């Protein structure tokens, strides 16, 4: 993985069909995140502190153990979320650049999820699906480390481009039922690996992440891996295990360590077809 230090002045534009976002306006930024034992972190480079306290309380109060959100109550009590999201734009670029990759990834992931929450509660009335919000991924802009960024910019132009961490796809939550569950705690730098491993296990156990049908000899993956499975090939790619194409094999290898022994044996033995689950874009509300 490499650090995000420079500025990308290209404009990328493409459509991701039924994906959590569409890539546009590629500008590289300089931003990121936190300490594992607290929800505030001091950058030794500038002695500036970035706090997750407001965001942590929002997640604790309005997100349940299943990762579903009480949007109506959050909408009526949005001060803490708004205060946290405003703080994202005040992070100094030099401070962001001084952070470790883990801090940057955690910061950007929290920013994406918090700004998605804002996008939902900005609607009056709240929409039944995030896809009913015009331009939610590629036109709505937010202040982030002194620059204006869309959700697409955060996901596609920064996280996917600048870091080899495919597990972001089980951490970024685009407010749909078929998304991975929203954690009711912020991602933190020194806890990031543990948190992403836990997200992997949760999504593997979810009917929206992975489904193994032994009787019909079919394995179903979330459509997230149809759209972004190639991101897993560098780290998890294999040739001599699992069925499917190269990106399907990589995703199955990624999930494998989170599964029980019978499931692992079934997947490694082969002789099944890999398919993708339909994506439920209904709002992930309680």
RALIN-V848405 format. One record per helix or strand of 3 or more residues. SS is the DSSP state (H for helix, E for strand). FROM is the first residue (numbers start at 1). TO is the last residue. If there is no record, write none. Layout:
ss=<SS/SS>
from=<FROM/FROM>
to=<TO/TO>
This chain:
ss=<E/E/H/H/H/H/H/H/E/E/H/H/H/E/E/H/H/H/E>
from=<40/49/53/71/79/93/101/130/142/147/151/166/189/210/218/224/246/261/273>
to=<42/51/62/76/88/98/121/132/144/149/162/170/205/213/221/236/256/269/276>
